[in-house]
Amino acid sequence: MTAPIFEAEAMSRTFAGSRSMFQQLTERWTGAEPLAVRAVDRVSLQLAEGETLGIVGESGCGKSTLARMIAGILPTTSGSRRFRGEVYDSFLRRTRDALKVQMIFQDPMSSLNPRLRVEDIIGEAAILHGIVARREARPYVLDLLERVGLPEDALRRYPHQFSGGQRQRIGVARALAVKPHMLICDEAVAALDVSVQAQIINLLIKIRQDSGLAMIFISHDLGVIRHLCDRVAVMYLGRVVELAPADELFDAPKHPYTRMLLEGMPRISSERRSFLPIRGEIPSPLHPPLGCHFHPRCPIASAHCQAIVPELRQAGPGHLHACLNTA
Ligand SMILES: Nc1ncnc2c1ncn2[C@@H]1O[C@H](COP(=O)(O)OP(=O)(O)OP(=O)(O)O)[C@@H](O)[C@H]1O
C-alpha cells in the first residue's frame, strides 16, 4: 500500500444514551456510569492515495459516525486520526485544510441551501476560501457543471427545480469545487431510482479516474460496493470485524458475520442487491454483548467468544478479520 492519505488509530466515538429522568436520578444517587453508545469502537484503518474503501454493515453499526469522524465533522472520544501524516481535530473544519475531505450525503435536498442559485451553491466555498477569484467564479462553476453532466442553464436555477439525481450532481460539483483530496459518500445514491443510481456511480467512477481522489463509500448495496471499491471494511456494533480487498471479501469472506451478510447476495445483478436481514436481533448498542459483540448471533461461537474481545488479525495479504474461531 502506498503512503496513506488517511489513517485512524484506535478511533472511538461515544454518545450519551437517552435516559429517563428516573434513570438519570438513579445514576446520580448511585454514582453509576451513565449509559453510553459506543458508536465507533477502537477502529484502526488506513486509506491509500487514490483508493476507494467501502464500509458496510447493518443499520446502526456506526458507518455514518465513522465517516463523519474521518471528515472531521465529529470529534473523537479517543484515539487519533491523521490526514497525510498530520493529526487533525474536528475544529479543522474551519480551516482550509478541512476542505480536503468532502462529504456527499444521501439526501441532497437537505444539504443544498434552497434559497441559493446553483451558481452560488457550487461557487460559494471556493470563493470564500480563495480557491477561485469572484470574477472568475462563473467559468469555474460552468466547468464543474460540465464535469458533472449538468447543462449551463442550471447556473441560474434553484435546487427544487431539479430531479433527485440532478441535485446529487450539484452536490458532487459543490464538493469538487473546493478541490478535495478525499470524498466520502454516505449512502449517496440510496434515495435515487436504480437507473439514476447507476448514472451517479458512473459519474463518481469517472471523477475518480480523472482526479485520482481517494474515496470512502458507504452503501447497503453490496453490488455497488463490489463494483466501486478496492477494499471493504465490515462493521458490527461499532467495531470493524473484517477488512479485505473487495474481490477477496466477496469471494472468500472469513468472519461469520460477513458470511451471513453476504449470504443470499445474488451473483448476477438483480433488483435486490442489499443484504437480507440476518438471523437474530441486533443487540442494543447501550448493552452490547461482552467479548465478541456478534457471539449471540454467531453459528460458530464458543465459550471464549463471550469473554474475549477478538482483535483484527491477518488472514492473508491485506485480509484482516476479528474472529477467534476462524483461521
Ligand atoms: N448524535 C447521536 N447521539 C446519540 N446516539 C447516536 C448519535 N449518532 C449516532 N448515534 C448512535 O450511534 C450508533 C451508530 O449510528 P450510525 O448512524 O453511525 O450507524 P449507521 O451504521 O450509519 O446506521 P444507518 O445505516 O442506519 O445510517 C447507533 O446506535 C446510533 O443510534
The ligand as an ORCA input file, in Angstrom:
! r2SCAN-3c Opt
* xyz 0 1
  N     -25.826     12.116     17.731
  C     -26.062     10.935     18.291
  N     -26.497     10.829     19.568
  C     -26.707      9.629     20.152
  N     -26.504      8.441     19.531
  C     -26.079      8.482     18.243
  C     -25.836      9.719     17.566
  N     -25.407      9.427     16.294
  C     -25.403      8.076     16.196
  N     -25.793      7.513     17.363
  C     -25.889      6.082     17.663
  O     -24.661      5.501     17.257
  C     -24.873      4.236     16.661
  C     -24.283      4.233     15.252
  O     -25.058      5.107     14.443
  P     -24.678      5.419     12.912
  O     -25.674      6.369     12.381
  O     -23.254      5.802     12.845
  O     -24.888      3.977     12.236
  P     -25.021      3.593     10.701
  O     -24.323      2.280     10.536
  O     -24.556      4.713      9.849
  O     -26.602      3.397     10.538
  P     -27.503      3.600      9.212
  O     -27.063      2.549      8.219
  O     -28.896      3.356      9.728
  O     -27.272      5.002      8.739
  C     -26.379      3.992     16.682
  O     -26.680      3.212     17.825
  C     -26.950      5.385     16.820
  O     -28.200      5.364     17.476
*
